[in-house]
Amino acid sequence: MREFFKSLRFKIILAVVAVILGGMLYAASTGGLATLPEQLLSYIVYPVQRAAAVVSNGISDFFSVFLDARENYEKNQELEERISELQKQLVDYENTKTENERLRQITGLKELHEDFEFLPSGVIGRDPDDRFGSFTIDVGSLHGVSVRDPVVTGAGLIGYVSKVGPTYSYVTTILSPDCNVGAMEITTKDTGNITGTVELAADGTTKMELLPKDTEVKAGDIIVTAGTSGLFPKDLVIGTVKEVALEPSGITRYAVIEPVSVITEVKDVFVLTDFLGKASAQEESSEEGGE
């Protein structure tokens, strides 16, 4: 044993132990012993932590889809309710705007014709096969409408009621050959008769016939109802003169009339249910029917 402690092998082992002990003492003094295990542990734990984080993020993203979908659904519901409310407000605004425009037109007509009684109505249908712009309105006999009642806009005459149902009426316009209205030019006082033709209706115009051959009526003049028959009140504006020409017979002249309103575009009209002289007009119609 004594020989072993004196041998070269023992000396080598002792040197190795001394080196290890010295390293350990150095590491302890610098904190190396604490960091080294941590570093080794991190190499083992880090991949596991990374894998766990990936799985955790995946699960979080998966459930967030449902959470976001719910949140988006609630937001969409709120937006739809808001849009619905705005649409209602727009409808109310348009209705109020239309009603105000009707009242304005009635007020204007009332100022000119205090004896007029108006029934506001809306256009609810048009016959696409009718070349004269006739249309159906949403008032009828239950509202006090009668056949031959004049139909006007705030600007003037556009036709008359030719057929009446309980809650609707059919309006024949001044573009139609069936419409016959006594008319007058406001300056010259020359009179004639308003009646339509197929050719003129295609251009949205009508005709004032039976003007004197020497008439002074000219383009731009204003034509109004003459009120001679009693079927239409006096001084309702019909339209303006576009041109004047001689009839083929050479005896009388006629004027092409542009109506005061675009017949095919009117949406709101008024039925004249009563006006000064209407009763006598009804009596005259009855007498003519009996003859």
TAGI-V161569 format. One record per pair of residues at least 4 apart in sequence whose C-alpha atoms are under 6 Angstrom apart, sorted by sequence separation. I is the first residue (numbers start at 1). J is the second residue. If there is no record, write none. Layout:
I/J ; I/J
This chain:
18/22 ; 27/31 ; 32/36 ; 37/41 ; 38/42 ; 41/45 ; 42/46 ; 52/56 ; 53/57 ; 57/61 ; 60/64 ; 64/68 ; 65/69 ; 68/72 ; 69/73 ; 92/96 ; 93/97 ; 96/100 ; 103/107 ; 106/110 ; 109/113 ; 110/114 ; 139/143 ; 141/145 ; 152/156 ; 165/169 ; 185/189 ; 197/201 ; 201/205 ; 5/10 ; 27/32 ; 28/33 ; 140/145 ; 152/157 ; 164/169 ; 174/179 ; 184/189 ; 185/190 ; 200/205 ; 227/232 ; 247/252 ; 27/33 ; 152/158 ; 163/169 ; 184/190 ; 200/206 ; 227/233 ; 247/253 ; 163/170 ; 184/191 ; 227/234 ; 246/253 ; 151/159 ; 162/170 ; 183/191 ; 226/234 ; 245/253 ; 126/135 ; 151/160 ; 161/170 ; 162/171 ; 183/192 ; 225/234 ; 245/254 ; 125/135 ; 150/160 ; 161/171 ; 162/172 ; 183/193 ; 196/206 ; 225/235 ; 244/254 ; 125/136 ; 149/160 ; 160/171 ; 182/193 ; 196/207 ; 224/235 ; 225/236 ; 244/255 ; 124/136 ; 148/160 ; 149/161 ; 160/172 ; 181/193 ; 195/207 ; 224/236 ; 243/255 ; 123/136 ; 124/137 ; 148/161 ; 159/172 ; 181/194 ; 194/207 ; 224/237 ; 243/256 ; 123/137 ; 147/161 ; 148/162 ; 159/173 ; 180/194 ; 194/208 ; 224/238 ; 242/256 ; 122/137 ; 147/162 ; 158/173 ; 159/174 ; 180/195 ; 193/208 ; 223/238 ; 241/256 ; 242/257 ; 122/138 ; 147/163 ; 158/174 ; 179/195 ; 192/208 ; 193/209 ; 223/239 ; 241/257 ; 121/138 ; 192/209 ; 223/240 ; 240/257 ; 177/195 ; 192/210 ; 222/240 ; 239/257 ; 240/258 ; 177/196 ; 192/211 ; 221/240 ; 239/258 ; 176/196 ; 177/197 ; 220/240 ; 221/241 ; 239/259 ; 175/196 ; 220/241 ; 238/259 ; 239/260 ; 219/241 ; 238/260 ; 219/242 ; 140/164 ; 142/166 ; 219/243 ; 140/165 ; 141/166 ; 140/166 ; 175/201 ; 140/167 ; 139/167 ; 140/168 ; 139/168 ; 140/169 ; 138/168 ; 137/168 ; 175/206 ; 137/169 ; 136/169 ; 136/170 ; 135/170 ; 135/171 ; 134/171 ; 185/222 ; 134/172 ; 185/223 ; 134/173 ; 184/223 ; 213/252 ; 184/224 ; 212/252 ; 213/253 ; 183/224 ; 211/252 ; 183/225 ; 184/226 ; 210/252 ; 211/253 ; 132/175 ; 182/225 ; 183/226 ; 211/254 ; 132/176 ; 182/226 ; 209/254 ; 208/254 ; 208/255 ; 207/255 ; 105/154 ; 207/256 ; 206/256 ; 207/257 ; 231/281 ; 206/257 ; 230/281 ; 205/257 ; 205/258 ; 132/201 ; 156/236 ; 156/237 ; 157/238 ; 156/238 ; 153/269 ; 152/269 ; 152/270 ; 151/270 ; 151/271 ; 150/271 ; 150/272 ; 149/272 ; 133/264 ; 123/267 ; 122/267 ; 122/268 ; 121/268 ; 121/269 ; 121/270 ; 120/270 ; 119/270 ; 118/270 ; 119/271 ; 118/271 ; 118/272 ; 117/272 ; 117/273 ; 117/274 ; 116/274 ; 116/275 ; 115/275 ; 115/276
